[in-house]
Amino acid sequence: MGIGALLLLQGVMLMPAQAASAAKTGQRVLMIEMTPALCNLQPTRSRMRQCLEGYSLTVSGLDMGYGERCGRGSEPRLTPLQLKVVNRVMPDTTVRSQVWQRYGVCSPLSASSYFRQITNYAGALKLPSELNTGNSYTVSKSRFISQMTRLNSGMSSSSVDLICQAGNRRQSTLTDIHVCYEGSEFGTCATVVDNCGSKFIISGGR
């Protein structure tokens, strides 16, 4: 199930992915947040749109491999149509601005092209349907990774980095999924956190 399908809870769907237009090929990392987990673990997020509206996951950034924080640029300018599409995977205005300033400004891409890359990758990526049940439960890392590689042709276990935080019961809770690419194909993550252990909790917000 793709990110677009997982967001059907909000009654929206991603536009079809368009051809990548980056001027440089190399490793890219799509960062996906498990929204219910972070809304519960970090109370300061409680007023963010994705927490208030019950998103099951959101995109938190795309590292294009050009470096980080290359100097402050202008605020990202998107057409109303593109903004509507980007809102479906990255609904918070502040997050979009921070991501652009951290990663997008470093690249040779315009804001429009940078955020198109995000929706392209997000639209094509398929994630286990369990992420959208609304319930909380424990899963094994090996099973979860196996599901992801089965759903996404060309993806290997080394293309995914799972990031967890300690929850109330000292059990690891999945908070982020990083998916690594080489250009338009899945690649091997050069830097990993991989701190979830053999089992972790997927928080559904209930």
Sequence and secondary structure as in RCSB ss.txt:
>XXXX:A:sequence
MGIGALLLLQGVMLMPAQAASAAKTGQRVLMIEMTPALCNLQPTRSRMRQCLEGYSLTVSGLDMGYGERCGRGSE
PRLTPLQLKVVNRVMPDTTVRSQVWQRYGVCSPLSASSYFRQITNYAGALKLPSELNTGNSYTVSKSRFISQMTR
LNSGMSSSSVDLICQAGNRRQSTLTDIHVCYEGSEFGTCATVVDNCGSKFIISGGR
>XXXX:A:secstr
 BHHHHGGGGT           SS SEEEEEEE HHHHHHH GGGTTSHHHHTT S EEEEEE SS S  S    
    HHHHHHHHTT   HHHHHHHIIIIITTSSS HHHHHHHHHHHHHH B  GGGGSS  EEEEHHHHHHHHHH
HSTT  GGGEEEEEEE TTS EEEEEEEEEEETTEE   SS    S SEEEE    
